[in-house]
Amino acid sequence: MSGRFVRNPSPSRRAALATAVAVPAAATIGTAYARSVDHATPSSLSFESLHRGLDDKMHVADGHTTQVLLRWGDGLFSDSPRWTPDGQTAEAQARQFGTDNDFIAFMPLPLGSDSSDHGLLCVNHESAFPQLMFRGVTSREDPNLTKQQVDVQMASHGHSIVEVKFENGAWSPVAGSTYNRRIAPAWTEIEISGPAAGHERLKTSADPTGKRAIGTLANCAGGMTPWHTVLIAEENIHQYFGGNPRGTDEEDNHLRMGITTELYYGWYREYARFNVEHEPH
């Protein structure tokens, strides 16, 4: 199916922020008005709702169809290697679609247009379940994960940007598009800006300036701004770190966050930057 997006001309950032200041007062008035309305507006959705249930089938309302557009390991670039379940590497994953999708945004092309059949699909890859990725692994906390498997996990996290088109009744990714991009905790350099940039707690062994970080992870929620950019948000980041926080200069903070020596992901065993004993910031 193809829906049409209707958008108003984009306000400037300054105008958007200025409008946000007036929101609390407007929200109060809006709430009072809403409570005075006796009848809700009927839904404009005309299809019959699905019956509630749980099984291994994909169900859609009559007149609707489903289509697999992108799967874990699908190639995004002209040189992307073919996904193989027993031979996956971090180098291959860096050129492929990630896993465990969460927030998804569709940004029409050209940017700012109301196109509903050509655009960028922006997808969060929140986590990676090794028991679903690697043969013989039975749990996320498996202590026998190899470094190669940990590296594949890291490369499958983050975010994917993929150009997609709707043609001849079906959607398809544009392989090799110059828009396509993978962002992951293993290699993507990110500039830190704003008032926190350069703070002592952001200074690490890799970056003593406190203005640069490598990668993003646990990307769950997200949103689109009026000026056609995407926001992605991290959560549950304590699960990716390990080691004993006691005795570090961030002991109280790490204990409050829930960082422990228990194994959730195996990253801190392989990389010191995820071990708070070695890298408390």
Salt bridges, closest charged atoms under 4 A:
ASP55 OD2 - HIS59 NE2 2.97
ASP56 OD1 - LYS57 NZ 2.96
ASP74 OD1 - ARG71 NH2 3.26
ASP79 OD1 - ARG95 NH2 2.84
ASP86 OD2 - ARG135 NH2 2.77
ASP114 OD2 - ARG4 NH1 3.78
ASP151 OD2 - LYS147 NZ 2.93
GLU163 OE2 - HIS118 NE2 2.63
GLU189 OE1 - ARG212 NH1 3.57
GLU200 OE2 - LYS203 NZ 2.69
ASP249 OD2 - HIS281 NE2 3.17
GLU250 OE2 - ARG201 NE 2.87
GLU250 OE2 - HIS281 NE2 3.99
GLU251 OE2 - ARG246 NH1 3.53
